[in-house]
């Protein structure tokens, strides 16, 4: 068992929501879209090594490396045009 927790959701519902958003924006060209957008999966763990393991686990299928961004945080992301899909390892509450 891993020492980290990945805050993930219902994959089918997430994909259906994305398709619904695309259909809505396509049908409503007056709706303003952001210049950039991001979706982030969060990883919780009590220690840095476990957070890094969790971020690397999510980053591997994305084909991107995990980065240490300091103060116990880890990050990996892949851009799809102006939309970023990423993962972040966050330190425990007392370190935030």
C-alpha positions in Angstrom: 0.0 0.0 0.0 1.3 3.5 -0.8 2.1 6.2 1.7 0.2 8.8 -0.3 -3.4 9.6 -1.2 -4.4 10.8 -4.6 -7.4 13.0 -4.6 -9.1 11.6 -7.7 -12.7 11.6 -8.8 -15.2 9.8 -11.0 -13.4 9.5 -14.4 -16.6 8.9 -16.4 -18.3 11.9 -14.8 -15.2 14.1 -15.3 -15.0 13.2 -19.0 -18.7 13.7 -19.5 -18.4 17.1 -17.8 -15.6 18.1 -20.1 -17.6 17.1 -23.2 -20.6 19.0 -21.8 -18.4 22.1 -21.4 -17.1 21.9 -24.9 -20.6 21.4 -26.3 -21.9 24.4 -24.3 -19.0 26.7 -25.4 -19.4 25.6 -29.0 -23.1 26.4 -28.9 -22.7 29.7 -27.1 -19.9 31.7 -28.8 -20.8 34.8 -26.7 -19.5 33.1 -23.6 -16.0 34.3 -22.8 -13.3 31.7 -22.3 -10.2 32.1 -20.2 -6.8 32.7 -21.7 -5.4 29.7 -19.8 -7.0 27.0 -17.7 -5.7 24.2 -15.6 -6.9 21.0 -14.0 -4.9 19.6 -11.0 -4.9 16.3 -9.3 -3.7 16.6 -5.6 -1.5 14.2 -3.8 -1.4 14.2 0.0 1.3 12.5 2.1 2.9 13.1 5.4 6.5 13.1 4.1 8.2 14.5 1.1 9.4 11.2 -0.3 5.8 9.8 -0.4 4.5 13.0 -1.9 7.1 12.8 -4.7 6.2 9.1 -5.2 2.5 10.0 -5.7 3.3 12.9 -8.0 5.6 10.6 -10.1 2.9 8.0 -10.2 0.4 10.5 -11.7 3.0 12.2 -14.0 4.3 8.9 -15.6 1.4 8.3 -17.9 1.5 12.0 -18.8 5.1 11.6 -20.0 6.4 14.5 -17.8 8.8 14.6 -14.9 8.0 15.6 -11.4 9.6 18.7 -10.1 10.5 19.8 -6.6 9.0 23.4 -6.4 10.2 23.9 -2.8 8.9 23.9 0.8 7.6 20.3 0.5 5.6 20.8 -2.7 6.0 18.8 -5.9 4.5 19.4 -9.3 4.2 18.0 -12.8 2.1 19.2 -15.7 1.4 18.7 -19.3 0.0 21.4 -21.5 -2.7 20.8 -24.2 -2.7 24.2 -25.9 -3.8 26.7 -23.4 -5.0 24.0 -21.0 -2.8 22.5 -18.4 -3.3 19.1 -16.8 -1.2 18.6 -13.7 -0.5 17.0 -10.4 0.7 18.7 -7.2 2.0 17.1 -4.0 1.0 19.2 -1.1 2.6 19.1 2.4 0.5 18.4 5.5 -1.7 21.1 6.9 0.9 22.2 9.6 3.4 23.0 6.9 1.1 25.1 4.7 
